[in-house]
């Protein structure tokens, strides 16, 4: 394990990283929110179907 090499790699990545613009941040937030909503909705649909089936939860 070469600590000096690892640290220089981390520093190089941090130098390349930049703060996203407001438009980019907004778009990423909308996509992430839609993904969270879809996963929750899918879980709710599965729960609802399992609740109405005989022998369900």
N, C-alpha and C positions, 0 to 999 in steps of 0.2 A: 504494500500500500504506500504509494508515493504522495505524501500530504502536500508537498509543494506543487506537484502537477495538478492535483485535485483543486487546490485553491486557485491556481491560475485559470483553470477551466471555469470555475464558478465566477470569477471576476470577469472573464470574457463574456459569459452569458449575461451577466448583469449589465455590462456596458452595451450590449446589443438590445436589451429590453427597453421598452419605452412605455410611457403612460398612454393608454388609448384615448382617442378623441371622444367627445361626448356622443357623437353619432355612433361610433363603434361600440361604446359601452352600452348605449341604449338598445342597439340591435342585439347584442349578446344577451342582455337582460331579458328582452322579449322572447328570444328563442329558448333560453333556459326556463323562463316562467311557463311557456307553452309546453315544454317537455315535462315539467313537474305536474302541470295540470293534467296532461294526457295520462301519465302514469297513475295519478290519483283517481282519475275517472275510470280507467281500466280496472283498477283495484275495486272500486265501488261497483262496477258492473259485474265483476266476478262474484263479489260478495252478495249482491242482490240475486243473481242467478242461483247461487248455492243456497241461499235462504229459502227460495221458493221451491226448490227441488225436494222431493220426499227424502227424508233422512239427512237433510242438510244441517247446517249449523244451527 
